[in-house]
Amino acid sequence: MTVLGSLGLWIAFLVGIWGALAGFVGGRQGRRDLEQSARHAVFAMCAALWVAVAALEWALFQHDFNVEYVASYTSRNLPIFYTWSALYAGQKGSLLFWASVLSLFGSLAMVLTGRRHRALLPYVAGVVCTVATFFISVMLFGQANPFHRLAYTPLDGNGLNPQLQNPGMVFHPPMLYLGYISITIPFAFAMAALLSKRLDVDWLVAIRKWTLLSWLFLSIGICLGMWWAYVELGWGGYWAWDPVENASLLPWLTMTAFLHSVMIQEKRGMLKKWNLALIIGSWLLSIFGTFITRSGVISSVHSFTQSNVGYFFLFFLIAAGTASFTVYATRLPLLAAETKLESMVSREASFLFNNLLFVGIAFSVLWGTLFPILSELVQGTKVTVGPPFFNQVNIPLGLALLGLTGIGPLIAWRRASLPNLQRQFAVPVTVGVFTALVLLVGGMRDLYALMAIALGAFVAGTVVQEFARGARARHRQYGEGYALALGRLLGRNRRRYGGYIVHTGMVILFIAFAGMAFKTETEATLRPGESAVLKSPYGWTYTFTHLGVSQYDALNRQVTAATLEIGRDGKRLGVLTTEKRQHVDGLGRPTFQPSTEVGIRSDLREDLYVVLAGLVNGTEQAVFRFTINPLVWWVWYGGMIVALGGLIVMWPGGGSPAVKRTQAGYAVRLVEDMKA
């Protein structure tokens, strides 16, 4: 099977080279035979790569420890649930996963793209084949072949990193990979539009679903990663501005900016240059994220060790960026805007400011991530940039962005009048100001938290007002009940109202993030029967009583578990267990990879978060860290709403453009715009 897998890689490599040449030459010369050959090359490359994936999975499940990759990331006692995920647990397997999924997405693009965009497909095939061939070449020539065999066969493998033996890590990496990989398809269409000089809105229509798909995968992957970090790493939080966390956030920021600015190009024929630059930049940021993850140049809990693979990615990143922006620069004369910005008080202007904030946040995150590398190159000393820098810069920018989320839908296109602004802003502003006053009276004095909740209330008021106006209009025009009117309003204009649901999810996330301003924690060393006390931001007093320590063997680990009784203001709430785990291989030998299992008691208001730091001299006296994290549950709830809104926007159907223009909700907006 490993011979078959290696053969699949070589076939995919050769076919990919041919597909790239046939796609670019066929598209440029208009040769149908080469265009068709490039299309078939994408399919053939996909088939060869998935044969290689099947071969590697076979080796993983058969415990073929003569294969270096299998011996490095699995063991005989590794649960099956995690064995299949070992495919992308290591550097070599993740490269194969990336190339195979990219070839699959490329094949789907070849099949699903409509006839009106077929002229772009030869170039799309060329770009997909080029990028996939690069990943295959890293495996074949960069000492990253997942089918490399050892000179001997060990009795058992090293097993999977204990921190990866968590359900979140089964789904978090592939979601992020799918987000990274699918960005290549919009990038391929953007390059096809540039190379073919077809720079009208057609290429935007072709990439709409792919862009949303990429954004949705990234959103889900980031939220799952936050959850995994919270429950597995034991440091008491869900975001630490880790370099690899930042690498996943960067393309999400630029893709979100694109999803907003593209509406200006579709409606008003503006920002053509900007939108193309955002797509190219998003794809380069996805490659950058892969580079810092696999090069080892930055220390991270997520990153792989130092290897030659980093040099391949650095070269490819520089070469691809140079080629992409060279083509972009040669087409700038063809990207003139059809109209100009008429007023700074307009929806176009709000979207423009929105984009500038997104890009500003992305730049600050990129700078903070790269600064350790740059400082080491210049000074010879690596200067680490910690969370204080990122928080100081990005919290104000994020709050401004949250405010614009509520302002944008309230302003008319082209130019807004004073009566229109007064009518639109009255309810949302009242809601936001009233919320701020209530919080001030209630004793909240943290400025950023106060602003986040007040601005969140303002945005929520905007969303509710938009839904209410549309539902009332349908009720008057068609006599529908309000529930039915809301359902049809959403079903027939999914892009707009699904976007409002995404905004609702973001409001919940911002309010949940504000809760961390009131985080409290303490550390205590307790003997059985002793207690520690911690006061909640809500005024409650929690008591944690150490009941004792137990030790036992599980499937592939030795567990030391401490049990505590939880009380609140003298009332017993229950018990909570936190563990230290020492993992062993299939022969019972320690792997010297300890991990922590956090004890968490969660409700809508706050989480009780308990970590067993260790035992004192092998006795039952234990060191604990106790943390109270307000509103954490709402982080996961907000993430689910964001994903739901993204799915609604992506869902096919929703009526034709002609039908949409006659909907009541649109009629309301049209009348308002005319009044403006």
C-alpha positions in Angstrom: 0.0 0.0 0.0 2.9 2.4 0.7 4.3 1.7 -2.8 0.8 2.5 -4.2 0.7 5.7 -2.2 4.1 6.8 -3.4 3.1 6.0 -7.0 0.0 8.1 -6.5 2.1 11.0 -5.4 4.4 10.7 -8.4 1.4 10.4 -10.9 -0.3 13.4 -9.3 3.0 15.4 -9.5 3.5 14.7 -13.2 -0.2 15.2 -14.0 -0.2 18.5 -12.1 2.7 19.9 -14.0 0.9 19.0 -17.3 -2.4 20.4 -16.0 -0.7 23.7 -15.1 0.9 24.1 -18.5 -2.1 23.0 -20.4 -4.4 25.3 -18.5 -2.3 28.5 -18.9 -1.4 27.9 -22.5 -4.8 26.7 -23.5 -6.5 29.7 -21.9 -4.1 32.1 -23.5 -4.3 30.6 -27.0 -7.9 29.6 -26.8 -7.1 26.0 -27.7 -10.1 23.8 -26.7 -8.0 20.6 -26.7 -5.6 22.0 -24.1 -8.4 23.4 -22.0 -10.1 20.0 -21.9 -6.8 18.4 -21.1 -6.3 20.7 -18.2 -9.7 19.9 -16.9 -9.0 16.2 -17.1 -5.7 16.7 -15.4 -7.4 18.1 -12.3 -9.6 15.0 -12.2 -6.7 12.7 -12.6 -4.6 14.5 -10.0 -7.6 14.2 -7.6 -7.9 10.5 -8.1 -4.2 9.8 -7.7 -4.0 11.9 -4.5 -7.0 10.2 -2.9 -5.5 6.8 -3.7 -2.5 8.0 -1.7 -4.8 9.1 1.2 -6.4 5.7 1.2 -3.0 4.0 1.3 -1.9 6.1 4.2 -5.1 5.5 6.2 -4.7 1.8 5.5 -1.2 1.9 7.0 -2.5 3.8 10.0 -5.3 1.4 10.7 -3.1 -1.7 10.1 -0.5 -0.3 12.5 2.2 -0.7 9.9 5.0 0.7 12.2 7.6 0.2 9.5 6.2 3.4 8.0 7.8 6.3 9.8 4.7 8.4 9.9 2.6 5.6 11.4 5.2 4.9 14.1 5.4 8.6 14.9 1.7 9.4 15.4 -0.1 6.2 16.3 0.2 3.3 18.7 -1.7 0.0 19.2 -3.7 1.4 22.1 -4.7 4.6 20.4 -8.6 4.7 20.1 -9.9 4.3 16.6 -11.6 7.7 16.9 -8.2 9.3 16.9 -6.4 6.9 14.6 -8.1 8.1 11.4 -7.4 11.8 12.5 -3.7 11.0 12.6 -3.8 11.6 8.9 -3.5 15.3 9.5 -1.9 15.2 13.0 1.7 15.4 11.6 3.4 17.6 9.1 3.7 15.0 6.3 0.1 13.8 6.6 -1.3 17.3 6.7 0.5 18.1 3.5 -1.1 15.1 1.8 -4.5 16.1 3.2 -4.1 19.6 1.9 -3.1 18.6 -1.6 -5.9 16.0 -1.9 -8.6 18.3 -0.6 -7.4 21.1 -2.9 -7.6 18.7 -5.9 -11.1 17.7 -4.8 -12.2 21.4 -4.6 -10.7 22.0 -7.9 -12.6 19.1 -9.5 -15.8 20.4 -8.0 -15.1 23.9 -9.4 -14.6 22.3 -12.8 -17.9 20.5 -12.6 -20.2 23.0 -10.8 -19.1 26.2 -12.5 -21.8 27.4 -14.9 -21.4 27.9 -18.7 -21.2 31.7 -18.4 -17.9 31.3 -16.5 -16.4 28.5 -18.6 -13.9 30.9 -20.2 -12.2 31.2 -16.8 -11.9 27.5 -16.1 -8.6 26.8 -18.0 -6.8 29.4 -15.8 -8.6 28.1 -12.7 -7.3 24.6 -13.6 -3.8 26.0 -14.1 -3.7 27.7 -10.7 -5.2 24.7 -8.9 -2.7 22.3 -10.5 0.2 24.7 -9.8 -0.6 25.1 -6.1 -1.4 21.3 -5.6 1.9 20.4 -7.4 3.8 22.6 -5.0 2.4 20.7 -2.0 3.2 17.4 -3.7 6.7 18.5 -4.5 7.3 19.4 -0.8 6.4 15.8 0.0 8.5 14.3 -2.7 11.6 16.5 -2.5 11.4 18.1 0.9 11.9 15.1 3.1 8.2 15.1 3.9 7.0 11.9 2.2 4.4 10.3 4.5 5.2 6.8 3.0 8.9 6.8 4.0 9.8 3.5 5.6 12.1 2.8 8.5 15.2 0.5 8.4 13.5 -1.5 11.1 10.0 -2.2 12.5 9.4 -1.0 16.1 7.0 -3.1 18.3 4.8 -0.1 18.8 4.5 3.5 17.8 4.9 6.7 19.8 1.2 7.4 19.8 -0.7 10.6 19.3 0.3 13.7 21.3 -2.0 13.6 24.3 -3.2 17.2 23.7 -4.5 16.1 20.4 -6.5 13.2 21.9 -9.6 15.4 22.3 -12.8 15.5 20.2 -12.1 19.2 19.4 -8.8 18.2 17.7 -10.5 15.7 15.6 -12.6 18.4 14.0 -10.7 21.7 14.5 -7.7 21.0 12.2 -9.7 19.8 9.2 -12.1 22.7 9.5 -9.2 25.1 9.5 -7.5 23.2 6.7 -10.7 23.3 4.6 -10.9 27.0 5.2 -7.3 27.6 4.2 -7.6 25.2 1.2 -10.9 26.5 -0.2 -9.5 30.1 -0.4 -7.4 28.8 -3.4 -10.6 28.5 -5.5 -11.6 32.2 -5.2 -7.9 33.1 -5.7 -7.8 30.9 -8.8 -10.9 32.7 -10.3 -9.4 36.1 -9.4 -6.2 35.2 -11.2 -8.3 33.8 -14.1 -10.2 37.1 -14.4 -6.9 39.0 -14.4 -5.2 36.8 -16.9 -8.2 36.7 -19.3 -9.0 40.4 -18.7 -12.7 39.4 -17.9 -12.9 41.9 -15.0 -16.7 42.5 -14.9 -18.8 41.2 -12.0 -19.0 37.7 -13.5 -15.9 36.4 -11.7 -17.5 37.7 -8.4 -20.6 35.6 -9.1 -18.5 32.6 -9.8 -16.6 32.8 -6.4 -19.5 33.9 -4.2 -20.3 30.4 -2.8 -16.6 29.4 -2.6 -15.8 32.6 -0.6 -18.6 32.0 1.8 -17.6 28.3 2.2 -14.0 29.3 3.0 -15.2 31.9 5.5 -17.6 29.4 7.1 -14.9 26.7 7.5 -12.5 29.2 9.0 -15.2 30.5 11.4 -16.0 27.0 12.6 -12.4 26.0 12.8 -11.4 29.1 14.9 -14.3 28.5 17.3 -13.5 24.8 17.7 -9.9 25.8 18.3 -10.9 28.2 21.1 -13.0 25.5 22.7 -10.2 23.0 22.5 -7.7 25.4 24.0 -10.1 26.2 26.8 -10.9 22.6 27.9 -7.5 21.0 27.1 -4.6 23.4 27.7 -5.5 24.3 31.3 -4.5 27.9 31.2 -7.9 29.3 31.9 -8.7 31.0 28.6 -9.7 30.4 25.0 -7.5 32.9 23.1 -3.9 33.8 23.8 -2.8 35.5 20.6 -0.6 32.5 19.9 1.1 32.8 16.5 -0.8 29.9 15.0 -4.1 31.3 16.4 -3.2 34.6 14.7 -2.4 32.7 11.4 -5.9 31.4 11.3 -7.4 34.8 12.2 -5.6 36.7 9.5 -7.3 35.3 6.4 -10.6 35.3 8.3 -10.3 39.1 8.8 -9.5 39.8 5.1 -12.1 37.4 3.8 -14.7 39.1 6.0 -13.6 42.4 4.7 -14.0 41.1 1.1 -17.5 39.8 1.9 -18.5 43.3 2.8 -16.7 45.3 0.2 -17.8 43.0 -2.7 -21.4 44.4 -2.1 -20.2 47.8 -3.1 -18.7 46.5 -6.3 -21.9 44.7 -7.1 -24.2 47.6 -6.3 -22.1 50.6 -7.4 -19.2 49.3 -9.5 -16.6 50.5 -6.9 -13.6 49.0 -5.1 -12.6 46.7 -8.0 -8.9 47.0 -7.2 -9.5 46.6 -3.5 -11.5 43.4 -3.9 -9.0 41.7 -6.1 -6.2 42.7 -3.7 -8.2 41.3 -0.7 -8.6 37.9 -2.5 -5.0 37.7 -3.4 -3.9 38.8 0.1 -6.3 36.3 1.8 -4.8 33.4 -0.2 -1.2 34.5 0.5 -2.1 34.8 4.2 -3.4 31.2 4.1 0.0 30.1 2.7 1.7 32.3 5.3 -0.2 30.5 8.1 1.0 27.1 6.7 4.5 28.4 6.5 4.8 29.5 10.2 3.0 26.3 11.3 5.4 24.0 9.5 8.6 25.9 9.5 9.2 26.0 13.2 10.4 29.6 13.0 7.8 30.6 15.7 7.3 28.7 19.0 3.7 27.6 19.4 1.8 24.8 21.0 0.4 24.2 17.6 3.5 24.3 15.4 5.6 21.5 14.1 9.4 21.2 14.6 12.1 22.8 12.6 12.4 21.3 9.1 13.4 22.0 5.6 9.7 22.3 4.7 9.8 25.9 5.9 12.2 26.9 3.2 10.0 25.5 0.5 7.0 27.5 1.8 9.0 30.7 2.1 10.2 30.4 -1.5 6.7 29.6 -2.7 5.2 32.4 -0.7 7.6 35.0 -2.2 7.3 33.6 -5.7 3.5 33.4 -5.6 3.2 36.8 -4.1 5.5 38.4 -6.7 3.7 36.7 -9.6 0.2 37.5 -8.4 0.8 41.2 -7.7 2.8 41.5 -11.0 -0.3 40.3 -12.9 -2.5 42.5 -10.7 -0.3 45.6 -11.4 -0.5 45.1 -15.2 -4.3 45.1 -15.1 -4.8 48.1 -12.9 -5.8 50.3 -15.9 -8.8 47.9 -16.5 -10.0 48.2 -12.9 -11.2 51.8 -12.9 -14.3 52.4 -10.7 -17.6 53.0 -12.5 -18.8 55.5 -9.9 -17.3 57.6 -7.2 -18.1 58.0 -3.5 -20.8 60.7 -3.3 -20.9 61.2 0.4 -19.1 60.2 3.5 -22.5 59.6 5.1 -23.6 56.7 3.0 -23.6 52.9 3.1 -20.6 52.7 0.7 -18.6 54.9 3.1 -19.6 52.7 6.1 -18.4 49.6 4.3 -15.2 51.3 3.3 -14.5 52.2 6.9 -15.5 48.7 7.9 -12.8 47.4 5.5 -10.2 49.7 6.7 -10.7 48.5 10.3 -10.6 44.9 9.2 -7.3 45.4 7.4 -6.0 47.5 10.2 -6.6 44.7 12.7 -5.1 42.2 10.3 -2.0 44.4 9.9 -1.5 44.7 13.7 -1.9 41.0 14.1 0.5 40.2 11.3 3.1 42.7 12.7 2.8 41.3 16.2 3.2 37.8 14.8 6.2 38.6 12.7 8.0 40.9 15.1 9.8 38.0 17.0 11.2 36.8 13.6 12.2 40.3 12.5 13.8 41.2 15.8 15.9 38.0 15.7 17.0 38.7 12.2 18.0 42.3 13.0 19.2 42.1 16.6 20.0 38.4 17.0 17.6 38.3 19.9 14.0 37.1 19.6 11.7 39.6 21.3 8.3 38.1 22.0 5.1 40.1 21.6 2.5 39.1 24.2 -1.2 39.6 24.6 -0.9 43.1 26.1 0.2 44.5 22.7 -2.6 42.8 20.8 -5.2 43.8 23.3 -4.1 47.4 23.4 -4.3 47.8 19.7 -7.1 45.5 18.7 -9.7 46.1 21.4 -10.4 49.7 20.3 -10.4 48.7 16.7 -12.7 45.8 17.4 -15.1 48.1 19.3 -15.1 50.6 16.4 -15.8 47.7 14.0 -18.7 46.5 16.2 -20.2 50.0 16.1 -20.0 50.1 12.3 -21.8 46.7 12.2 -24.8 48.5 13.5 -24.4 51.7 11.6 -24.0 50.2 8.1 -27.5 48.8 7.6 -29.1 52.0 8.8 -27.5 54.3 6.2 -28.9 54.7 2.7 -26.8 54.0 -0.4 -25.2 57.0 -2.2 -26.3 59.7 0.2 -28.2 59.8 3.4 -30.4 62.8 4.5 -30.8 64.1 8.1 -34.5 63.0 8.4 -33.6 59.5 7.2 -30.7 59.2 9.7 -33.0 60.4 12.6 -35.7 57.9 11.6 -33.2 55.0 11.2 -31.0 55.6 14.3 -33.7 56.5 16.9 -34.5 53.0 18.2 -31.0 51.4 18.0 -29.3 54.5 19.7 -31.9 54.6 22.4 -31.4 50.9 23.1 -27.6 51.3 23.3 -27.7 54.4 25.5 -30.3 52.8 27.8 -28.1 49.7 28.2 -25.0 51.8 29.0 -27.0 53.8 31.7 -28.3 50.5 33.3 -24.7 49.1 33.4 -23.4 52.4 34.9 -26.1 52.4 37.6 -25.4 48.7 38.3 -21.8 49.6 39.1 -19.9 48.6 35.9 -16.8 50.8 35.5 -14.6 48.8 33.1 -14.6 51.1 30.0 -14.0 48.5 27.3 -16.6 46.1 28.8 -19.1 48.8 29.1 -18.6 49.9 25.5 -18.7 46.4 24.2 -22.1 45.6 25.8 -23.6 49.0 25.0 -22.5 48.8 21.3 -23.7 45.2 21.2 -27.1 46.4 22.3 -27.0 49.1 19.6 -26.2 46.5 16.9 -28.9 44.2 18.3 -31.4 47.1 18.1 -30.4 47.6 14.4 -30.9 43.9 13.6 -34.3 43.7 15.4 -35.5 46.9 13.6 -34.5 45.5 10.2 -36.3 42.3 10.8 -39.4 44.1 12.2 -39.7 46.5 9.3 -39.4 43.8 6.7 -42.0 41.6 8.5 -44.4 44.5 8.9 -44.1 45.3 5.3 -44.9 41.7 4.3 -47.8 41.6 6.8 -49.3 44.7 5.2 -48.8 43.7 1.6 -49.6 40.0 1.7 -51.6 39.7 5.0 -49.1 37.1 6.3 -48.8 36.4 10.1 -45.7 37.9 11.6 -44.0 34.5 12.1 -44.7 33.5 8.5 -43.6 36.9 7.3 -40.3 36.6 9.2 -39.7 33.1 7.8 -40.4 34.1 4.2 -38.4 37.3 4.6 -35.4 35.2 5.6 -36.0 32.5 3.0 -36.3 34.9 0.1 -33.4 37.2 1.0 -31.0 34.8 2.7 -27.9 36.8 1.8 -29.1 40.0 3.6 -31.0 38.5 6.6 -28.6 35.6 7.0 -25.9 38.3 7.3 -27.9 39.9 10.1 -27.9 36.6 11.9 -24.1 36.5 11.6 -24.1 40.0 13.1 -26.2 38.8 16.0 -23.7 36.0 16.6 -20.8 38.5 16.6 -22.7 40.7 19.1 -23.0 37.7 21.4 -19.3 37.0 21.0 -18.3 40.5 21.8 -20.4 40.6 24.9 -18.9 37.2 26.0 -15.4 38.5 25.4 -16.3 41.5 27.6 -17.0 39.0 30.4 -13.3 38.1 30.6 -12.6 41.6 32.0 -14.1 40.3 35.3 -12.2 37.1 35.4 -11.0 36.1 38.9 -8.6 33.4 40.0 -6.6 32.1 42.9 -4.2 29.2 43.6 -4.3 27.1 46.8 -2.5 24.0 48.2 -5.1 21.8 49.9 -5.1 18.6 52.0 -8.2 16.4 51.9 -11.0 18.2 53.8 -9.5 21.7 53.4 -11.3 24.4 51.4 -10.5 27.4 49.2 -12.8 30.4 48.8 -13.2 32.6 45.7 -15.6 35.4 45.1 -17.6 35.7 41.9 -18.0 39.0 40.0 -21.8 38.5 40.5 -21.2 38.7 44.3 -21.5 35.0 45.2 -18.9 33.2 47.3 -17.7 29.8 46.0 -16.2 27.2 48.3 -14.0 24.4 46.8 -13.4 21.5 49.3 -10.7 19.0 48.4 -12.3 15.5 48.9 -9.3 13.3 47.9 -7.1 11.9 45.1 -7.5 8.7 43.2 -5.2 7.0 40.8 -6.1 4.4 38.1 -5.2 3.1 34.6 -7.4 3.8 31.6 -7.0 2.7 28.0 -3.8 4.4 27.1 -3.0 6.5 30.2 -2.4 6.6 33.9 -4.7 9.0 35.6 -4.3 11.0 38.8 -7.7 12.5 39.6 -8.6 15.0 42.3 -12.3 15.5 43.4 -13.7 18.6 44.9 -17.0 19.6 46.3 -18.4 22.9 45.1 -20.6 25.2 47.2 -22.0 28.6 46.6 -23.0 30.8 49.5 -23.3 27.8 51.8 -25.4 25.7 49.3 -23.9 22.5 47.8 -23.8 22.6 44.0 -22.1 19.2 43.4 -18.7 17.7 42.8 -16.0 18.4 40.2 -13.0 16.3 39.0 -9.7 17.5 37.5 -7.0 15.1 36.3 -3.3 14.8 35.5 -2.7 12.1 32.8 0.5 10.2 32.0 0.1 8.5 28.6 1.6 5.1 27.8 2.2 3.2 24.6 0.8 -0.2 23.7 3.6 -1.9 25.7 2.7 0.1 28.8 5.8 2.3 28.7 5.4 6.0 29.6 5.5 8.3 26.7 6.7 11.3 28.8 3.8 13.3 27.4 1.7 14.4 30.4 -1.6 16.3 29.9 -4.2 18.0 32.0 -7.9 17.4 32.1 -9.6 20.5 33.4 -12.6 20.4 35.7 -15.3 22.8 34.4 -18.8 23.6 35.7 -20.5 25.8 33.2 -23.8 27.8 33.2 -25.1 30.8 31.3 -23.5 33.3 33.7 -20.0 31.9 34.5 -17.7 28.9 34.4 -16.0 27.4 37.4 -12.6 26.3 36.0 -10.4 24.1 38.2 -6.9 22.8 37.3 -4.9 20.2 39.2 -1.4 21.6 39.1 0.2 18.7 40.9 0.6 16.7 44.1 3.0 17.6 47.0 5.6 14.8 47.5 3.3 12.1 46.2 0.7 12.7 49.0 -2.9 13.6 48.6 -2.0 17.2 49.3 -2.6 18.9 46.0 -2.0 22.3 44.3 -5.1 23.7 42.5 -5.7 26.8 40.4 -9.3 28.1 40.7 -10.7 30.4 38.1 -14.1 32.0 37.5 -14.7 33.0 33.9 -17.9 35.0 33.3 -20.0 34.5 30.1 -17.8 31.8 28.5 -20.8 29.7 27.5 -21.9 32.5 25.3 -18.7 32.3 23.3 -19.7 28.9 22.1 -23.3 30.0 21.6 -22.3 33.0 19.6 -20.0 30.9 17.4 -22.9 28.5 16.6 -25.1 31.5 15.6 -22.4 32.8 13.4 -22.1 29.4 11.7 -25.9 29.2 11.4 -26.0 32.6 9.7 -23.2 31.6 7.3 -25.1 28.5 6.4 -28.3 30.5 5.7 -26.4 32.9 3.5 -24.9 30.0 1.6 -28.1 27.9 1.2 -29.1 27.7 -2.4 -32.3 29.3 -3.7 -33.9 32.4 -2.1 -35.6 33.6 -5.3 -34.3 35.2 -8.5 -32.9 38.8 -8.5 -36.1 39.9 -10.2 -38.2 38.4 -7.5 -36.0 39.8 -4.8 -36.3 43.4 -6.1 -40.1 43.2 -5.6 -40.1 41.9 -2.1 -41.6 44.0 0.6 -38.4 44.2 2.5 -36.7 45.6 -0.5 -39.6 47.9 -1.2 -39.2 49.4 2.3 -35.5 50.0 1.7 -36.2 51.5 -1.8 -38.8 53.9 -0.4 -36.4 54.9 2.4 -33.6 55.5 -0.1 -35.8 57.6 -2.3 -36.8 59.7 0.7 -33.1 60.2 1.5 
